[in-house]
Amino acid sequence: MKVISVLKFGFSLVGIALLAGAMMLYKNTNNFLDNAVSETGTVVDLVKVRGDNSITYKPVVEFTARDGQKVEFTSSVSSNPPSHSVGEIVEVLYLPSNVQAAKINSYARLWGGFLVTLVLGVVFSLVGGLIFFVGMLRRRKKDHLQRNGVVVEATVQSVVNNYSVSINGKSPFMIQCQWLDPATSELHLFESENIWFDPSGFINDEKIKVFVERNNLKKYHVDISFLPKLKS
């Protein structure tokens, strides 16, 4: 299905981009620390930052650079409660070539952006990889059953929505069918894979082929190859 493919490649590409961005942030922070100069600064104010449902505070720090220049900067990181109080003495790191890009020497301010980007990159990459892996397993199971399984003729019972899956508010359809094992008189119920359009109008026969594993009917594949293929 096109939506699944978009999600698979979309999550993977975003994950790769975020991981690349994390590596750049890591490199930039390391370069900054290698060349930064340390000075003592004082928190002179707390800037209020209003969010949608919260208020956070950014410390404003003043320090004197080695060349005698008075510098005041506002931290890029805000928090609630405030991470610092007015009048507090803090260690400041800055590049002599760009004193306005000074930072408070704390782990969160130096590495926070890298860690957040790294975690998001890992999550997006894992989701994309998981979608790909699940799809691969399903294809392998389908191919195995078609090559080595036993074909039974099941009776179509209904077409239902699989509400356990929803993408953009839309749930796929499944064909439900059943087969009575003549050897054991046991009734077996089968469900097709997800179908992203209503297949009702394309079911012209009450019988449908199902590939089942020998001696394990819990492993099966409902053959829906008769349905039209969606354009990608």
Contacts in CASP RR format, 6 or more apart in sequence:
PFRMAT RR
TARGET T0000
AUTHOR 0000-0000-0000
METHOD contacts of the structure
MODEL  1
MKVISVLKFGFSLVGIALLAGAMMLYKNTNNFLDNAVSETGTVVDLVKVR
GDNSITYKPVVEFTARDGQKVEFTSSVSSNPPSHSVGEIVEVLYLPSNVQ
AAKINSYARLWGGFLVTLVLGVVFSLVGGLIFFVGMLRRRKKDHLQRNGV
VVEATVQSVVNNYSVSINGKSPFMIQCQWLDPATSELHLFESENIWFDPS
GFINDEKIKVFVERNNLKKYHVDISFLPKLKS
1 172 0 8 1.000
1 194 0 8 1.000
1 196 0 8 1.000
1 230 0 8 1.000
2 196 0 8 1.000
2 230 0 8 1.000
2 231 0 8 1.000
2 232 0 8 1.000
3 167 0 8 1.000
3 168 0 8 1.000
3 196 0 8 1.000
4 131 0 8 1.000
4 167 0 8 1.000
5 232 0 8 1.000
7 128 0 8 1.000
7 131 0 8 1.000
7 167 0 8 1.000
8 128 0 8 1.000
8 129 0 8 1.000
8 131 0 8 1.000
8 132 0 8 1.000
10 128 0 8 1.000
11 124 0 8 1.000
11 125 0 8 1.000
11 127 0 8 1.000
11 128 0 8 1.000
11 129 0 8 1.000
11 131 0 8 1.000
12 124 0 8 1.000
12 125 0 8 1.000
12 128 0 8 1.000
12 129 0 8 1.000
12 132 0 8 1.000
14 121 0 8 1.000
14 124 0 8 1.000
15 120 0 8 1.000
15 121 0 8 1.000
15 122 0 8 1.000
15 123 0 8 1.000
15 124 0 8 1.000
15 125 0 8 1.000
15 128 0 8 1.000
16 121 0 8 1.000
16 125 0 8 1.000
18 117 0 8 1.000
18 118 0 8 1.000
18 120 0 8 1.000
18 121 0 8 1.000
18 124 0 8 1.000
18 125 0 8 1.000
19 118 0 8 1.000
19 121 0 8 1.000
19 122 0 8 1.000
19 125 0 8 1.000
21 117 0 8 1.000
22 114 0 8 1.000
22 117 0 8 1.000
22 118 0 8 1.000
22 121 0 8 1.000
25 113 0 8 1.000
25 114 0 8 1.000
25 117 0 8 1.000
26 114 0 8 1.000
26 118 0 8 1.000
29 110 0 8 1.000
29 111 0 8 1.000
29 114 0 8 1.000
32 93 0 8 1.000
32 95 0 8 1.000
32 103 0 8 1.000
32 110 0 8 1.000
33 93 0 8 1.000
33 110 0 8 1.000
35 95 0 8 1.000
36 93 0 8 1.000
36 94 0 8 1.000
36 95 0 8 1.000
37 65 0 8 1.000
37 66 0 8 1.000
37 93 0 8 1.000
37 94 0 8 1.000
37 95 0 8 1.000
37 96 0 8 1.000
38 91 0 8 1.000
38 92 0 8 1.000
38 93 0 8 1.000
38 105 0 8 1.000
39 63 0 8 1.000
39 64 0 8 1.000
39 65 0 8 1.000
39 66 0 8 1.000
39 91 0 8 1.000
39 92 0 8 1.000
39 94 0 8 1.000
40 63 0 8 1.000
40 89 0 8 1.000
40 90 0 8 1.000
40 91 0 8 1.000
40 92 0 8 1.000
41 61 0 8 1.000
41 62 0 8 1.000
41 63 0 8 1.000
41 89 0 8 1.000
41 90 0 8 1.000
41 91 0 8 1.000
41 92 0 8 1.000
42 61 0 8 1.000
42 62 0 8 1.000
42 63 0 8 1.000
42 87 0 8 1.000
42 88 0 8 1.000
42 89 0 8 1.000
42 90 0 8 1.000
43 59 0 8 1.000
43 60 0 8 1.000
43 61 0 8 1.000
43 84 0 8 1.000
43 85 0 8 1.000
43 86 0 8 1.000
43 87 0 8 1.000
43 88 0 8 1.000
43 89 0 8 1.000
43 90 0 8 1.000
44 60 0 8 1.000
44 61 0 8 1.000
44 62 0 8 1.000
44 72 0 8 1.000
44 86 0 8 1.000
44 87 0 8 1.000
45 59 0 8 1.000
45 60 0 8 1.000
45 86 0 8 1.000
46 57 0 8 1.000
46 58 0 8 1.000
46 59 0 8 1.000
46 60 0 8 1.000
46 82 0 8 1.000
46 84 0 8 1.000
46 85 0 8 1.000
46 86 0 8 1.000
47 57 0 8 1.000
47 58 0 8 1.000
47 59 0 8 1.000
47 60 0 8 1.000
47 74 0 8 1.000
47 78 0 8 1.000
48 55 0 8 1.000
48 56 0 8 1.000
48 57 0 8 1.000
49 55 0 8 1.000
49 56 0 8 1.000
49 57 0 8 1.000
49 58 0 8 1.000
49 78 0 8 1.000
54 80 0 8 1.000
55 80 0 8 1.000
56 78 0 8 1.000
56 79 0 8 1.000
56 80 0 8 1.000
57 78 0 8 1.000
57 79 0 8 1.000
57 80 0 8 1.000
57 81 0 8 1.000
57 82 0 8 1.000
57 83 0 8 1.000
58 74 0 8 1.000
58 75 0 8 1.000
58 76 0 8 1.000
58 77 0 8 1.000
58 78 0 8 1.000
59 74 0 8 1.000
59 75 0 8 1.000
59 82 0 8 1.000
59 83 0 8 1.000
59 84 0 8 1.000
59 90 0 8 1.000
59 104 0 8 1.000
60 72 0 8 1.000
60 73 0 8 1.000
60 74 0 8 1.000
60 75 0 8 1.000
61 72 0 8 1.000
61 73 0 8 1.000
61 74 0 8 1.000
61 75 0 8 1.000
61 90 0 8 1.000
61 92 0 8 1.000
61 102 0 8 1.000
61 104 0 8 1.000
62 70 0 8 1.000
62 71 0 8 1.000
62 72 0 8 1.000
63 71 0 8 1.000
63 92 0 8 1.000
63 102 0 8 1.000
64 70 0 8 1.000
64 71 0 8 1.000
65 71 0 8 1.000
65 94 0 8 1.000
65 96 0 8 1.000
65 99 0 8 1.000
66 96 0 8 1.000
67 96 0 8 1.000
69 99 0 8 1.000
71 94 0 8 1.000
71 99 0 8 1.000
71 100 0 8 1.000
71 102 0 8 1.000
73 100 0 8 1.000
73 101 0 8 1.000
73 102 0 8 1.000
75 103 0 8 1.000
75 104 0 8 1.000
75 109 0 8 1.000
76 103 0 8 1.000
76 109 0 8 1.000
77 83 0 8 1.000
77 108 0 8 1.000
77 109 0 8 1.000
77 112 0 8 1.000
83 106 0 8 1.000
83 108 0 8 1.000
84 90 0 8 1.000
84 104 0 8 1.000
90 104 0 8 1.000
90 105 0 8 1.000
91 104 0 8 1.000
91 105 0 8 1.000
92 102 0 8 1.000
92 103 0 8 1.000
92 104 0 8 1.000
92 105 0 8 1.000
93 102 0 8 1.000
93 103 0 8 1.000
93 104 0 8 1.000
93 105 0 8 1.000
93 110 0 8 1.000
94 101 0 8 1.000
94 102 0 8 1.000
94 103 0 8 1.000
95 101 0 8 1.000
103 109 0 8 1.000
103 110 0 8 1.000
138 193 0 8 1.000
141 219 0 8 1.000
141 221 0 8 1.000
142 211 0 8 1.000
142 221 0 8 1.000
145 211 0 8 1.000
145 212 0 8 1.000
145 213 0 8 1.000
145 219 0 8 1.000
145 220 0 8 1.000
145 221 0 8 1.000
146 211 0 8 1.000
146 221 0 8 1.000
148 213 0 8 1.000
148 214 0 8 1.000
149 211 0 8 1.000
149 212 0 8 1.000
149 213 0 8 1.000
149 214 0 8 1.000
150 211 0 8 1.000
150 212 0 8 1.000
150 213 0 8 1.000
150 214 0 8 1.000
151 209 0 8 1.000
151 210 0 8 1.000
151 211 0 8 1.000
151 212 0 8 1.000
152 179 0 8 1.000
152 209 0 8 1.000
152 210 0 8 1.000
152 212 0 8 1.000
153 179 0 8 1.000
153 207 0 8 1.000
153 208 0 8 1.000
153 209 0 8 1.000
153 210 0 8 1.000
154 177 0 8 1.000
154 178 0 8 1.000
154 179 0 8 1.000
154 188 0 8 1.000
154 190 0 8 1.000
154 207 0 8 1.000
154 208 0 8 1.000
154 209 0 8 1.000
154 210 0 8 1.000
154 222 0 8 1.000
155 177 0 8 1.000
155 178 0 8 1.000
155 179 0 8 1.000
155 206 0 8 1.000
155 207 0 8 1.000
155 208 0 8 1.000
156 175 0 8 1.000
156 176 0 8 1.000
156 177 0 8 1.000
156 203 0 8 1.000
156 205 0 8 1.000
156 206 0 8 1.000
156 207 0 8 1.000
156 208 0 8 1.000
157 176 0 8 1.000
157 177 0 8 1.000
157 178 0 8 1.000
158 175 0 8 1.000
158 176 0 8 1.000
159 173 0 8 1.000
159 174 0 8 1.000
159 175 0 8 1.000
159 176 0 8 1.000
159 198 0 8 1.000
159 199 0 8 1.000
159 200 0 8 1.000
159 203 0 8 1.000
160 173 0 8 1.000
160 174 0 8 1.000
160 176 0 8 1.000
161 171 0 8 1.000
161 172 0 8 1.000
161 173 0 8 1.000
161 174 0 8 1.000
162 171 0 8 1.000
162 172 0 8 1.000
162 173 0 8 1.000
162 174 0 8 1.000
162 194 0 8 1.000
163 171 0 8 1.000
165 171 0 8 1.000
165 172 0 8 1.000
165 194 0 8 1.000
170 196 0 8 1.000
172 194 0 8 1.000
172 195 0 8 1.000
172 196 0 8 1.000
173 194 0 8 1.000
173 195 0 8 1.000
173 196 0 8 1.000
173 197 0 8 1.000
173 198 0 8 1.000
173 199 0 8 1.000
174 191 0 8 1.000
174 192 0 8 1.000
174 193 0 8 1.000
174 194 0 8 1.000
174 195 0 8 1.000
175 191 0 8 1.000
175 192 0 8 1.000
175 195 0 8 1.000
175 199 0 8 1.000
175 203 0 8 1.000
175 208 0 8 1.000
175 222 0 8 1.000
175 224 0 8 1.000
176 189 0 8 1.000
176 190 0 8 1.000
176 191 0 8 1.000
176 192 0 8 1.000
177 189 0 8 1.000
177 190 0 8 1.000
177 191 0 8 1.000
177 192 0 8 1.000
177 208 0 8 1.000
177 210 0 8 1.000
177 222 0 8 1.000
178 187 0 8 1.000
178 188 0 8 1.000
178 189 0 8 1.000
178 190 0 8 1.000
179 187 0 8 1.000
179 188 0 8 1.000
179 190 0 8 1.000
179 210 0 8 1.000
180 186 0 8 1.000
180 187 0 8 1.000
180 188 0 8 1.000
181 187 0 8 1.000
181 188 0 8 1.000
181 217 0 8 1.000
188 217 0 8 1.000
190 210 0 8 1.000
190 220 0 8 1.000
190 222 0 8 1.000
191 222 0 8 1.000
192 222 0 8 1.000
192 224 0 8 1.000
193 221 0 8 1.000
193 222 0 8 1.000
193 224 0 8 1.000
195 224 0 8 1.000
195 227 0 8 1.000
196 230 0 8 1.000
197 230 0 8 1.000
199 224 0 8 1.000
199 227 0 8 1.000
202 226 0 8 1.000
202 227 0 8 1.000
202 228 0 8 1.000
208 222 0 8 1.000
208 223 0 8 1.000
208 224 0 8 1.000
209 222 0 8 1.000
209 223 0 8 1.000
210 220 0 8 1.000
210 221 0 8 1.000
210 222 0 8 1.000
210 223 0 8 1.000
211 220 0 8 1.000
211 221 0 8 1.000
211 223 0 8 1.000
212 219 0 8 1.000
212 220 0 8 1.000
213 219 0 8 1.000
213 220 0 8 1.000
END
